[in-house]
């Protein structure tokens, strides 16, 4: 593909050059077979206007109109090869416009962090093989088009900063979500920027309340002007994966007080974008999934999560009618405490999930500070080796000489669930753990999460260990019961604020079949950080994907210490034949060893499990 840019002077702008009601300037391009495309133009200072188009074949700018009336202008057109392709939605996944699979894998770089800017970050993402990111149009690092001016114009200084971001994304092969609004300017209690918002009447603006952003005629007009300018200036670039209308809109006062109004705002703005964008970029927003109507007009769903266990959360994702992946994920508590283990667990679990993309890590400054790019490089290298993102999940059987434990944190943070039973399987999995909120509710909100019953069968006496991370300021309790009888309990008193306690409760479990129950009879919530029950299952847990001619596996140690080697993992449903097996180091991103194996007439293939520390991956390819 080729990107064409046409530059032309337009000396007599009719008032505000950023207002399409006064200056709806467009350029007509003519291409192969006489086809035409009418592309939006944008003001670039002085008398300069530009229009940009990306297309196959040879195109030429042939005319300019303003408000539908032809205008005489000297057109100068340049052409540059376009290294990227546009991404489209296909069913519950994504493809490039040539039909090849696109599976987003990267991490957020929402704004400049100190001297480390977005363009510099993109260079490192590209070197690690990442192909996705997400950048906010926020004011605190000078990237909000409509906060830098004192009227209804837009900032060209800001626009040129975005030019550099788009250019870097193209150079390094990154498709990013351009986040057009974020919750802070229109929230009062969560990351609020309302006090400094220039549209606030107290600052000389026109909004009396934050909720008016979604209904006030002037707010709607100015927002559309910003969207139009964004499409005109950067819509040519395939590096923009999607226009993201809002970051976490659920935190705004408008979403809390009038959710239907906010849903309609999304539908209106999505329709407006689609009517302008001849390159037809995807459109999304980000919000919790309980506001499902919000996604009606979106091309894909993009929830955010900060749970105790990133792997459990990533594995719980299941597309319904459109693509879905976590656009932000990180560990609960102190995000800066992650040494890379949480990042790695969420990333690799998402590779083996049903999601349409990776669980995208949030804390980019942590990635930079700890130099965690190698973890992404190891994952993207395995994707190239195995083709795992094009495969489907399959069951796998593991056998090891020693037993393991069922160990996981809840897959959700704050939230509601009607589910109360989470069975522990013989293989050591906790069914439904991805749906379990980490907040075990007390009397204040008990209807949100009543209790957790964990049926389990132990071949020998064992234990349940529950790690409690924080307690609400009103106080809370944890009671552990076995078959309805209280075995151990702890109550935490009320305090001046929510308190981090990091305490562990342990209860003995006899051999046989039992039900472990976790309840909170206290005043308010406690957060469950991790549940461990054992001995149960094997000392190695496995996830697998396959299409019958190739397969990918991810093995994790569930018992303490490194796996010394021994045991087997068996795959079914493979075509008969010879296979190349490659064991992969998930931290270093290197091949550990290769060997040849054969699938039997039954379609099974049994692999001896090698020694490894925390986890290891494998690729099987039919020769």
C-alpha positions in Angstrom: 0.0 0.0 0.0 0.9 3.7 -0.5 0.2 6.7 1.6 -0.5 9.9 -0.3 -0.3 13.4 1.2 -1.6 16.4 -0.6 -0.6 19.9 0.6 -2.4 23.0 -0.6 -2.9 26.6 0.5 -6.4 27.9 1.4 -5.9 31.6 2.1 -9.4 32.6 3.2 -10.7 30.3 6.0 -14.2 31.1 7.0 -13.7 31.6 10.7 -12.6 28.7 12.9 -10.6 26.3 10.6 -11.2 23.4 13.0 -15.0 23.8 12.8 -16.4 21.7 9.9 -19.7 23.6 10.0 -17.6 26.6 8.8 -14.8 24.8 7.0 -15.7 21.4 5.8 -12.7 21.0 3.5 -12.2 17.8 1.5 -9.9 16.6 -1.3 -11.0 14.3 -4.1 -8.6 11.6 -5.0 -8.8 9.6 -8.3 -7.3 6.1 -8.5 -7.2 2.9 -10.6 -10.1 2.5 -13.0 -11.4 6.0 -12.4 -12.4 5.2 -8.8 -12.6 8.2 -6.5 -12.3 8.8 -2.7 -13.4 12.0 -1.1 -11.1 12.5 1.9 -11.3 15.0 4.8 -8.6 17.7 4.8 -7.2 19.3 7.9 -5.8 22.7 8.8 -2.1 22.7 9.6 -1.3 26.4 10.4 -1.2 29.6 8.4 -2.9 29.0 5.1 -1.7 25.3 4.9 -4.1 22.4 4.6 -3.4 18.8 4.0 -5.2 15.6 3.2 -3.9 12.0 3.6 -5.0 8.8 2.0 -3.7 5.2 2.2 -4.7 2.9 -0.6 -3.6 0.2 -3.1 -2.5 1.4 -6.5 -1.8 4.8 -7.9 -3.9 7.8 -6.7 -3.9 11.5 -7.5 -5.5 14.5 -5.8 -7.6 16.2 -8.4 -9.8 18.7 -6.6 -10.7 20.5 -3.4 -14.2 21.5 -2.0 -15.1 23.6 1.0 -18.6 23.1 2.3 -19.4 21.2 -0.9 -18.3 24.0 -3.2 -15.2 23.5 -5.5 -12.2 25.7 -4.6 -9.3 26.5 -6.8 -6.1 25.4 -5.1 -2.6 24.4 -6.1 -2.2 20.7 -5.0 1.2 19.2 -4.3 1.0 15.4 -3.7 3.8 13.1 -2.3 3.7 9.3 -2.0 5.4 7.0 0.5 5.3 3.2 0.8 3.0 2.2 3.8 4.7 -0.6 5.8 1.5 -1.6 7.7 -1.9 -2.9 6.8 -5.3 -2.0 8.3 -6.8 -4.4 10.8 -10.4 -5.5 10.4 -12.8 -7.5 12.6 -13.6 -11.0 11.5 -16.1 -12.9 13.7 -14.7 -13.0 17.2 -11.1 -12.2 16.0 -9.1 -9.8 13.9 -7.4 -10.0 10.5 -5.3 -7.7 8.4 -7.1 -6.4 5.3 -5.2 -9.0 3.2 -6.8 -11.8 5.3 -3.8 -12.7 7.5 -4.4 -13.2 11.2 -3.8 -10.3 13.6 -3.6 -11.2 17.2 -2.8 -8.2 19.4 0.1 -8.7 21.8 1.8 -5.8 23.6 1.4 -3.4 26.5 0.0 0.0 27.3 2.1 3.2 26.9 -0.6 5.6 27.8 1.5 8.7 28.3 5.0 10.0 28.7 6.7 8.8 31.9 9.5 11.2 33.0 11.9 11.5 30.1 10.7 8.3 28.5 8.2 9.2 25.8 5.8 7.1 23.8 7.9 7.1 20.6 10.9 5.8 22.5 8.8 3.1 24.1 7.4 2.0 20.7 11.0 1.4 19.6 11.4 -1.1 22.5 8.0 -2.7 21.9 8.9 -3.2 18.2 12.3 -4.8 19.2 10.5 -7.2 21.5 8.1 -8.3 18.6 5.1 -6.6 20.2 2.4 -5.4 17.8 -0.1 -3.6 20.0 -0.3 -0.6 22.4 -2.7 2.0 23.7 -2.1 5.7 24.1 -4.3 8.3 25.8 -5.1 11.8 24.6 -4.5 13.2 28.0 -3.6 16.8 29.1 -0.8 16.2 31.7 1.8 15.3 29.0 0.4 17.7 26.4 -1.5 15.3 24.2 -5.1 16.6 24.5 -6.1 18.6 21.4 -8.8 20.6 23.1 -7.2 21.5 26.5 -4.4 23.6 25.2 -6.6 26.3 23.8 -9.0 28.8 25.5 -11.7 28.6 22.8 -13.1 26.0 20.5 -10.0 25.7 18.4 -7.5 22.8 18.6 -3.8 22.8 19.3 -1.5 22.3 16.4 1.4 21.8 18.9 -0.4 18.8 20.3 -1.3 17.6 16.8 2.4 17.5 15.9 3.2 15.5 19.0 0.6 12.9 17.8 2.2 13.0 14.3 5.5 11.8 15.9 3.6 9.0 17.8 1.9 7.8 14.7 5.2 7.9 12.7 6.9 5.8 15.4 4.1 3.3 15.5 4.4 2.8 11.7 8.2 2.5 11.9 8.2 -0.1 14.6 5.1 -2.1 13.6 2.8 -1.1 16.4 -1.0 -1.0 16.0 -2.3 1.2 18.8 -5.7 2.3 20.3 -6.0 6.1 20.3 -7.9 6.9 23.5 -9.9 10.0 22.7 -11.3 10.6 26.1 -10.5 9.4 29.6 -12.6 9.4 32.8 -10.6 11.9 34.9 -12.0 15.2 33.4 -15.6 14.0 34.0 -15.2 12.1 37.3 -15.4 13.5 40.8 -14.1 10.6 42.9 -11.7 8.5 40.7 -8.6 10.3 39.3 -10.6 13.5 39.0 -9.4 16.3 36.8 -12.7 18.2 36.9 -11.2 21.0 38.9 -8.7 21.9 36.1 -11.1 21.1 33.2 -11.3 24.2 31.0 -14.9 23.3 30.1 -15.8 23.6 33.8 -17.9 26.8 34.4 -15.6 27.6 37.4 -12.7 27.9 34.9 -14.7 30.0 32.4 -16.2 27.0 30.6 -19.8 26.0 29.8 -20.3 22.8 31.9 -22.0 23.1 35.3 -21.6 19.4 36.1 -19.4 16.6 34.8 -22.5 14.6 33.6 -23.3 17.5 31.1 -20.4 16.4 29.0 -22.6 13.7 27.5 -25.6 16.0 26.7 -24.5 19.7 26.5 -24.8 20.9 22.8 -21.5 22.7 23.0 -19.7 19.7 24.5 -21.1 17.4 21.7 -20.1 19.9 19.0 -16.5 20.3 20.3 -16.1 16.6 20.8 -17.2 15.9 17.2 -14.8 18.6 16.0 -12.0 16.8 17.8 -13.0 13.4 16.4 -13.2 14.8 12.9 -9.8 16.4 13.1 -8.3 13.2 14.4 -9.8 11.2 11.5 -8.6 13.8 9.0 -5.1 14.0 10.3 -4.3 10.4 11.4 -7.0 8.3 9.9 -4.7 7.5 6.9 -2.5 5.3 9.2 -3.0 1.6 9.7 -0.9 2.1 12.9 -4.2 3.2 14.5 -5.9 -0.1 15.4 -9.0 1.6 16.7 -10.5 4.9 17.9 -11.2 4.3 21.6 -14.0 6.6 22.6 -13.4 6.5 26.3 -11.2 5.0 28.9 -13.1 3.5 31.8 -16.2 5.6 31.3 -17.9 3.8 34.3 -16.0 6.1 36.7 -17.7 9.2 35.2 -20.6 10.7 37.1 -22.6 10.6 33.9 -22.3 6.8 33.6 -23.3 6.4 37.2 -26.3 8.7 37.1 -27.6 8.2 33.5 -26.0 5.1 32.0 -28.5 5.1 29.1 -27.4 8.6 28.1 -23.8 7.5 28.1 -24.7 4.5 25.9 -26.5 6.8 23.4 -23.4 9.1 23.4 -21.3 6.1 22.4 -23.7 5.1 19.6 -23.8 8.7 18.4 -20.0 9.2 18.3 -19.4 5.8 16.8 -21.8 6.5 14.0 -20.2 9.9 13.5 -16.7 8.3 13.2 -17.9 5.7 10.8 -19.5 8.4 8.6 -16.2 10.2 8.3 -13.5 7.5 8.3 -13.0 6.2 4.7 -10.2 4.0 6.0 -12.8 2.3 8.4 -10.8 1.9 11.5 -12.2 -0.2 14.3 -14.0 1.5 17.2 -14.0 0.5 20.8 -14.3 1.8 24.3 -13.3 0.5 27.7 -15.5 -0.3 30.6 -16.5 -3.2 32.8 -18.6 -5.7 31.0 -21.7 -5.3 33.3 -22.5 -2.3 31.0 -22.8 -4.6 28.0 -25.1 -2.1 26.2 -22.2 0.2 26.0 -20.5 -2.1 23.5 -23.5 -2.4 21.1 -22.0 0.0 18.6 -18.3 -1.1 19.3 -16.3 -3.4 17.1 -14.8 -5.2 20.1 -15.0 -5.4 23.9 -12.1 -4.3 26.0 -12.5 -4.7 29.8 -9.8 -3.8 32.3 -8.9 -5.9 35.4 -6.5 -5.7 38.4 -7.1 -9.1 40.1 -4.9 -11.1 42.5 -4.3 -13.8 39.9 -3.8 -12.5 36.3 -3.7 -16.0 34.8 -7.1 -16.9 36.2 -8.5 -13.7 34.8 -7.0 -14.2 31.4 -8.2 -17.8 31.1 -11.8 -16.8 32.0 -12.3 -14.7 28.8 -14.7 -16.1 26.3 -15.8 -14.2 23.2 -19.6 -14.2 22.4 -20.5 -12.3 19.3 -17.5 -10.0 18.9 -13.8 -10.0 19.8 -12.7 -9.4 23.4 -9.4 -9.0 25.2 -8.2 -7.2 28.3 -7.0 -3.8 27.3 -5.5 -3.2 30.7 -4.4 -5.8 33.3 -2.2 -5.7 36.3 -1.9 -7.2 39.8 -4.0 -6.0 42.7 -2.3 -3.9 45.3 1.0 -2.2 44.6 1.6 -2.3 40.8 5.2 -1.4 41.3 5.9 -4.5 43.3 5.5 -6.9 40.3 8.9 -8.3 39.4 7.6 -9.7 36.2 6.0 -12.8 37.5 2.4 -11.4 37.4 3.0 -9.9 33.9 4.3 -13.3 32.7 1.5 -15.3 34.2 -1.2 -13.1 32.6 0.6 -13.0 29.3 1.2 -16.7 28.8 -2.3 -17.6 30.2 -3.8 -15.3 27.6 -1.9 -17.0 24.8 -3.7 -20.2 25.8 -7.1 -18.6 26.4 -10.1 -18.1 24.1 -9.5 -14.4 24.0 -9.1 -12.5 20.8 -5.8 -10.9 22.0 -3.3 -10.9 24.8 -4.1 -9.6 28.3 -2.4 -6.2 27.8 -0.2 -5.2 30.8 -0.8 -1.7 32.1 2.3 -0.5 33.9 4.7 0.5 31.1 7.0 2.5 33.4 7.5 -0.7 35.4 8.3 -2.6 32.2 10.9 0.1 31.5 12.3 0.4 35.0 12.8 -3.4 35.4 13.6 -4.0 31.8 10.9 -6.6 31.3 10.8 -6.4 27.5 12.5 -9.8 27.4 9.3 -11.4 28.7 7.4 -10.0 25.8 10.1 -11.1 23.4 10.0 -14.7 24.7 6.2 -14.7 24.2 6.2 -13.3 20.7 9.1 -15.6 19.8 6.9 -18.6 20.9 4.0 -17.3 18.8 6.2 -17.3 15.7 7.5 -20.7 16.5 4.3 -22.4 17.4 1.5 -20.4 15.8 -0.4 -20.8 19.1 -2.7 -17.8 18.5 -4.2 -19.5 15.5 -5.0 -22.7 17.4 -7.9 -23.8 19.5 -7.9 -24.9 23.2 -7.9 -28.6 23.8 -7.8 -30.8 26.9 -4.5 -32.4 28.0 -3.7 -35.1 30.5 -0.8 -34.8 32.9 0.8 -37.4 35.2 3.6 -36.8 37.6 5.2 -39.0 40.3 4.6 -36.3 43.0 1.3 -34.5 43.8 0.7 -30.9 43.6 -1.8 -28.3 44.9 -4.7 -26.3 43.5 -3.5 -22.8 43.9 -5.0 -19.6 42.4 -6.2 -16.1 43.2 -9.6 -14.9 42.3 -9.9 -13.7 38.7 -11.9 -10.6 39.4 -11.4 -7.5 41.6 -14.5 -5.7 42.9 -17.6 -7.2 41.4 -20.7 -9.2 41.8 -21.3 -12.9 41.2 -24.2 -15.2 41.8 -21.9 -18.2 41.6 -21.0 -19.7 45.0 -19.6 -23.1 44.0 -16.0 -23.5 42.7 -15.2 -27.2 42.5 -11.6 -28.3 42.7 -10.9 -31.0 40.0 -8.7 -34.0 40.3 -6.2 -32.3 38.0 -5.8 -29.4 40.5 -7.9 -26.8 38.7 -10.4 -24.6 40.5 -13.5 -24.3 38.3 -14.8 -20.8 37.9 -12.0 -19.1 39.8 -11.8 -16.5 37.0 -15.3 -15.5 37.9 -14.6 -15.2 41.6 -14.4 -11.6 43.0 -11.4 -11.0 45.3 -13.7 -9.0 47.6 -15.5 -11.5 49.9 -18.3 -9.3 51.1 -19.6 -8.8 54.7 -23.0 -7.6 55.7 -22.7 -4.2 53.9 -22.8 -5.9 50.4 -23.2 -9.6 51.1 -25.6 -9.9 48.1 -22.6 -9.2 45.8 -20.6 -12.3 46.8 -22.3 -14.5 49.4 -19.7 -17.2 50.0 -17.4 -19.6 48.2 -17.9 -23.4 48.4 -15.0 -25.5 47.2 -15.8 -29.2 46.9 -12.6 -31.3 46.8 -11.5 -34.9 47.1 -8.2 -35.6 48.8 -6.4 -38.9 48.7 -4.6 -38.1 51.9 -5.0 -35.4 54.7 -4.2 -31.9 53.5 -4.8 -28.2 54.1 -6.5 -25.2 52.8 -4.5 -21.9 52.9 -6.2 -18.6 52.4 -4.2 -15.4 52.0 -6.1 -12.2 53.0 -4.6 -9.0 51.6 -6.8 -6.1 52.7 -9.7 -5.3 55.0 -12.3 -2.6 54.7 -12.2 0.3 57.2 -15.5 -0.9 58.7 -13.8 -4.2 59.5 -14.4 -7.7 58.2 -14.0 -11.4 59.0 -13.0 -14.7 57.4 -14.5 -18.0 58.5 -13.2 -21.3 57.0 -15.6 -24.2 57.3 -15.1 -27.9 56.3 -18.4 -29.6 55.7 -20.3 -26.9 57.5 -18.2 -26.9 60.6 -16.0 -23.9 61.4 -12.3 -24.9 61.5 -10.7 -21.5 61.8 -11.6 -17.9 61.7 -10.3 -14.4 62.1 -12.0 -11.0 62.6 -10.4 -7.7 61.9 -11.7 -4.6 63.7 -12.8 -1.3 62.2 -10.1 1.3 61.5 -9.6 4.8 60.1 -9.0 3.5 56.6 -8.9 0.3 54.5 -6.0 -1.7 55.8 -3.4 -4.0 54.2 -3.0 -7.0 56.5 -1.4 -9.7 54.4 -2.4 -12.5 56.8 -2.7 -16.2 56.1 -5.3 -18.6 57.6 -4.7 -22.3 57.4 -7.2 -25.2 58.1 -6.7 -29.0 58.1 -8.8 -31.2 55.8 -9.2 -34.9 56.3 -8.7 -37.3 53.4 -11.8 -38.0 51.4 -14.5 -35.8 49.8 -15.3 -32.5 51.5 -16.6 -29.0 50.9 -14.5 -26.1 52.0 -16.5 -22.9 52.6 -15.2 -19.4 52.9 -17.6 -16.8 54.5 -17.4 -13.3 55.9 -19.8 -12.6 58.7 -18.2 -9.3 59.4 -19.3 -5.7 58.7 -17.6 -5.3 55.3 -15.3 -6.9 52.8 -12.0 -8.6 53.0 -9.9 -9.3 49.9 -8.8 -12.9 49.1 -5.4 -12.8 47.5 -4.7 -16.5 47.0 -6.3 -19.9 47.8 -4.2 -23.1 48.0 -5.6 -26.6 48.6 -3.6 -29.8 48.6 -2.3 -32.2 48.0 -4.4 -32.6 44.9 -3.7 -33.2 41.2 -0.2 -33.4 39.6 2.7 -31.3 40.4 2.6 -29.8 36.9 -0.4 -28.1 35.4 -0.8 -27.9 31.6 -2.7 -25.8 29.0 -2.8 -26.8 25.4 -3.9 -25.6 21.9 -4.0 -27.6 18.7 -5.4 -27.8 15.2 -4.6 -31.5 14.6 -1.3 -30.9 12.8 0.4 -28.7 15.3 0.1 -28.0 19.0 1.4 -25.7 21.7 1.7 -26.4 25.4 2.4 -24.4 28.5 3.4 -26.3 31.7 3.6 -24.7 35.2 4.8 -26.1 38.4 2.1 -26.3 41.1 4.2 -27.9 43.9 7.0 -26.1 45.8 10.4 -25.9 44.2 11.5 -26.6 40.6 10.3 -29.6 38.7 13.1 -32.2 38.7 11.9 -33.9 35.6 9.6 -36.9 35.2 6.0 -37.6 34.4 4.2 -37.2 31.1 1.8 -35.0 29.3 -0.5 -36.6 26.7 -2.2 -34.8 23.8 -5.1 -36.3 21.8 -6.7 -35.5 18.4 -3.4 -35.2 16.5 -3.1 -36.6 12.9 -0.9 -39.6 12.6 2.7 -38.8 11.6 6.1 -37.5 12.7 6.3 -34.3 14.7 9.1 -31.9 15.7 9.0 -31.1 19.4 10.6 -27.9 20.6 10.9 -27.1 24.3 10.9 -23.3 24.9 12.4 -21.2 27.7 9.5 -18.8 28.6 11.8 -16.3 30.3 14.9 -16.3 28.0 12.9 -16.8 24.8 15.3 -19.5 23.6 15.0 -23.1 22.4 16.0 -25.6 25.1 16.0 -28.7 23.0 14.4 -30.3 20.0 13.4 -33.9 19.2 11.3 -36.0 16.9 8.2 -37.9 18.0 5.4 -39.8 16.4 1.6 -39.6 16.9 0.0 -43.1 17.1 -3.0 -44.3 15.1 -5.2 -43.2 18.1 -4.1 -39.6 17.5 -2.3 -39.5 20.9 1.2 -38.3 21.6 2.8 -38.6 25.0 5.7 -36.2 25.9 8.1 -36.9 28.8 8.2 -33.7 31.0 11.7 -32.3 31.3 13.1 -30.5 34.3 12.2 -26.8 34.7 11.9 -24.1 37.3 8.5 -22.3 37.2 7.2 -22.9 33.7 8.1 -24.2 30.3 6.4 -24.2 26.9 6.5 -26.6 23.9 5.7 -26.5 20.2 4.7 -29.5 18.2 4.7 -29.3 14.4 3.8 -32.2 12.0 6.6 -32.8 9.5 
